[in-house]
Amino acid sequence: MPPRDIPTARQARLGAELRKLRELAGKTAREAAGLLSTDQAKISHIEAGRIGISEERIRRLAVFYACDDRDLIEALCVIARESRGQGWWDEYRGVLAPGFLDIGELENHATYLRTVAVMTVPGILQTEDYIRAIHRSATPPLPAEEVDARVEFRLKRRSIFDRDTPPPFRVIVHEAALRMRFGGRKVAKGQLEYLLEASEWPTVTVRVIPFTCEDFVEATYPLLYAGGVVPQLDTVQMDSPVGGVFITAAAQLKRYVGMLDTAERSSLSELESAQLIHRIAREL
């Protein structure tokens, strides 16, 4: 089977974790190739996510790397068993850019989610009209079919909350985002009302950083923290002017946990947040 041209973020993560284990063990790619009776190039492809790997080989490598973290190895084997076409997001392959699909996949496998947003309501809690207004303002303008696909995809991401046990989702949104009138007053009001509704879902908490906050919260771009089944698989996704970025380095993850903690300390309580959202909606 030829190498994948564009591995998913999850496939790339499997390879990256195997590379970390090899490097921690002080083993070379050549030594790993020797164990599996293959060549060094194939090990490089596996560690880049361009080629899959069987569970049996993952377990052999774990022994070779002296890794006794059973939970991590089991989590990696779960990823290895996955194949394209299993998730709802795969319906959009070839329709939307891979980065969109990676977010849907990330949220689907997360055990919990935390997010902070300053200029817009977090994507997974946006209404159809709000999403459409944002994408219609893209530069250069997007074709109508592309807008429709993006809107449909973003709405489907919300299906994680339809599960019997939805993942806990802690939302921090700045008052600035609540006062933006994307799409006009009616659309903005509908979005705020939906955000209030979502804040009453069993696993969702919504808190607001008010304009009166005097602390600096370093969150220029939307930030999503997705907890993995083991801490080593935690992931941060950030939007940027050049596209989404996935962050997996332990030191960076620790930094973003600190940023989210600061944002929570700077925010109003859940009740105060709901009251502020209601007041802003009433003003529209």
C-alpha positions in Angstrom: 0.0 0.0 0.0 1.5 3.4 -1.0 2.1 6.0 1.8 -0.8 8.3 2.6 -0.4 11.8 1.0 -2.3 13.5 3.8 -2.6 11.5 7.0 -5.3 12.7 9.4 -4.2 14.5 12.6 -5.0 11.3 14.6 -2.9 9.1 12.3 -0.1 11.5 12.5 -0.4 11.6 16.3 -0.1 7.8 16.5 3.2 8.0 14.6 4.5 10.9 16.6 3.8 9.0 19.9 5.7 6.0 18.6 8.6 8.3 17.6 8.6 9.8 21.2 8.7 6.3 22.7 11.6 5.3 20.5 13.6 8.5 21.3 13.0 8.2 25.0 14.3 4.6 24.8 17.4 5.9 23.0 16.7 3.6 20.0 17.4 4.6 16.4 15.0 4.2 13.5 17.4 1.6 12.1 17.2 -0.5 15.3 13.4 -0.3 15.2 13.4 -1.4 11.5 15.6 -4.3 12.4 13.2 -5.5 15.1 10.3 -5.4 12.6 12.4 -6.8 9.7 11.7 -3.8 7.6 13.7 -0.8 6.3 14.4 2.5 8.0 12.3 4.4 5.4 9.2 2.5 6.5 9.8 3.4 10.1 10.0 7.0 9.1 6.7 6.7 7.2 5.1 5.1 10.2 6.3 7.8 12.6 5.0 10.4 10.2 1.6 8.8 10.0 2.0 8.1 6.3 1.8 4.3 6.8 -0.3 2.4 9.2 0.9 -0.1 11.8 -0.6 -3.2 13.3 -1.4 -3.6 17.0 1.0 -6.6 17.2 3.8 -4.4 15.9 2.9 -1.6 18.3 3.1 -4.1 21.2 6.5 -5.4 20.0 7.9 -1.9 19.7 6.6 -1.1 23.2 8.5 -4.0 24.7 11.6 -3.0 22.7 11.3 0.5 23.9 10.8 -0.7 27.6 7.4 1.2 27.7 5.3 -0.2 30.6 2.5 2.3 30.2 -0.3 -0.1 29.4 -3.0 2.6 29.1 -1.0 4.5 26.5 -0.2 1.4 24.5 -3.8 0.3 24.5 -4.8 3.8 23.4 -2.3 3.7 20.5 -3.7 0.3 19.5 -7.2 1.7 19.3 -6.0 4.4 16.9 -4.2 1.7 14.8 -7.5 -0.2 14.5 -9.3 2.8 13.1 -9.7 3.3 9.4 -11.1 6.0 7.2 -14.8 5.9 6.5 -15.8 5.1 10.1 -16.6 8.6 11.2 -19.4 11.0 10.0 -16.7 13.5 9.1 -15.3 11.2 6.4 -18.4 12.0 4.3 -16.8 15.4 3.8 -13.4 14.1 2.6 -12.7 15.8 -0.8 -15.4 18.4 0.0 -13.8 20.3 2.8 -10.1 20.8 3.6 -8.5 18.1 5.9 -8.2 20.6 8.8 -12.0 20.8 9.1 -12.2 17.0 9.3 -9.5 16.8 11.9 -11.4 19.0 14.3 -14.5 16.8 14.0 -12.4 13.7 14.6 -10.6 15.4 17.6 -13.9 16.4 19.3 -15.4 12.9 18.6 -12.6 11.1 20.5 -12.1 13.7 23.3 -12.9 12.7 26.9 -13.5 16.3 27.8 -13.2 19.7 26.1 -12.2 23.2 27.2 -12.3 26.3 25.1 -11.8 30.0 25.2 -13.0 32.4 22.5 -12.6 36.2 22.4 -14.2 37.4 19.1 -16.8 34.7 18.2 -18.9 32.2 20.0 -17.1 28.8 20.0 -17.8 27.0 16.7 -19.5 23.9 18.1 -22.2 26.1 19.8 -22.9 28.4 16.9 -26.3 28.6 15.3 -26.8 28.0 11.5 -27.4 31.7 10.8 -24.4 32.7 12.8 -22.1 30.2 11.1 -23.4 31.3 7.7 -22.8 35.0 8.4 -19.2 34.3 9.4 -18.4 32.2 6.3 -20.1 34.6 4.0 -17.7 37.3 5.2 -14.6 35.3 4.1 -12.0 37.0 1.9 -12.0 36.1 -0.9 -15.7 35.2 -0.9 -16.5 31.5 -0.7 -18.7 29.7 -3.3 -22.2 29.1 -2.1 -21.6 25.3 -2.1 -18.5 25.7 0.1 -20.5 27.9 2.6 -23.3 25.3 2.7 -20.8 22.4 3.3 -19.0 24.3 6.1 -22.3 25.2 7.8 -23.6 21.6 7.6 -20.3 20.3 8.9 -20.1 22.6 11.9 -23.6 21.8 12.9 -22.9 18.1 12.8 -20.0 18.5 15.2 -22.6 19.1 17.8 -23.7 15.5 17.7 -21.2 14.6 20.5 -23.8 16.1 22.9 -26.4 13.7 21.7 -24.6 10.7 23.3 -25.7 8.9 26.4 -22.6 10.3 28.1 -21.5 13.5 26.4 -18.0 14.8 27.1 -17.8 17.6 29.7 -17.4 20.9 27.9 -16.1 24.0 29.7 -16.6 27.2 27.7 -15.0 30.6 28.4 -16.2 33.4 26.1 -15.2 37.0 26.2 -17.9 39.7 26.4 -16.5 41.1 23.2 -17.7 38.0 21.3 -21.2 38.3 22.8 -21.5 41.9 21.6 -20.5 41.2 18.0 -23.5 41.4 15.7 -22.5 39.0 12.9 -25.4 38.7 10.6 -27.3 41.6 12.2 -29.3 42.0 15.4 -31.7 39.1 14.8 -28.9 36.6 14.1 -26.8 37.8 17.1 -29.8 37.6 19.4 -30.7 34.1 18.3 -27.0 33.1 18.9 -27.1 34.4 22.4 -30.3 32.7 23.2 -28.9 29.4 21.9 -25.8 29.9 24.0 -28.0 30.3 27.1 -29.8 27.1 26.1 -26.6 25.2 25.7 -25.3 26.4 29.1 -28.2 24.4 30.6 -27.1 21.1 29.0 -25.9 18.6 31.6 -22.2 18.6 30.6 -21.8 22.1 29.4 -20.7 25.1 31.5 -20.5 28.6 30.0 -18.6 31.5 31.7 -18.0 35.0 30.5 -14.9 37.2 30.8 -16.5 40.7 31.2 -15.1 43.9 29.9 -14.5 45.0 33.5 -11.9 42.2 33.9 -8.5 43.8 34.7 -6.5 40.6 34.2 -4.7 39.9 30.9 -5.9 36.7 29.3 -3.6 35.6 26.5 -6.1 34.2 24.1 -6.0 36.1 20.9 -7.3 33.3 18.7 -9.9 30.6 19.6 -8.3 27.8 21.6 -9.7 24.3 22.0 -8.2 21.8 24.5 -9.3 18.2 23.9 -8.5 15.7 26.6 -7.3 12.3 25.4 -8.1 8.9 26.9 -4.7 9.2 28.4 -2.9 12.5 29.2 -0.2 11.9 26.6 -2.9 12.2 23.9 -4.2 15.6 25.0 -4.3 18.0 22.1 -4.8 21.8 21.6 -6.3 23.1 18.4 -5.9 26.8 17.6 -7.3 28.9 14.8 -4.9 31.3 13.0 -5.0 33.5 9.9 -3.2 30.7 8.0 -5.4 27.8 9.2 -5.8 25.5 12.2 -2.8 24.4 14.2 -2.6 21.2 16.3 -0.3 21.3 19.3 0.8 18.1 21.1 4.1 18.9 22.9 3.8 18.4 26.6 5.4 21.7 27.5 3.0 23.6 25.3 0.0 21.7 26.5 0.9 22.6 30.1 1.2 26.3 29.0 -2.3 26.2 27.5 -3.8 24.5 30.6 -2.4 27.4 32.5 -3.9 29.9 30.1 -7.3 28.2 30.4 -7.1 28.2 34.2 -6.3 31.9 34.1 -9.3 32.6 31.8 -11.6 30.7 34.2 -10.3 32.6 37.2 -11.0 35.9 35.4 -14.5 34.9 34.4 -17.8 35.4 36.0 -19.6 32.6 37.8 -22.0 30.5 35.7 -25.0 32.3 37.1 -23.5 35.8 36.6 -22.5 34.8 33.1 -26.0 33.7 32.2 -27.4 36.9 33.5 -24.9 39.0 31.4 -25.7 37.0 28.3 -29.4 37.5 28.9 -28.9 41.2 29.4 -26.9 41.6 26.2 -29.5 39.6 24.3 -32.3 41.8 25.7 -30.5 44.9 24.5 -30.6 43.7 20.9 
